[in-house]
Amino acid sequence: MNPIESPPLHRDVLVVGAGPVGLTAALALCAKGYAVTLIEA
């Protein structure tokens, strides 16, 4: 019997602020498969 696979999730994240913390968060999320949009406020 084959296990049932769930469909892949589409994940979008908006990171507001391109300072050191925003860039680090965007990079970490991108590495985990999130589609990241980064804007500077």
Secondary structure, DSSP 8 states (H G I E B T S, - for coil): -----------EEEEE--SHHHHHHHHHHHHTT-EEEEE--
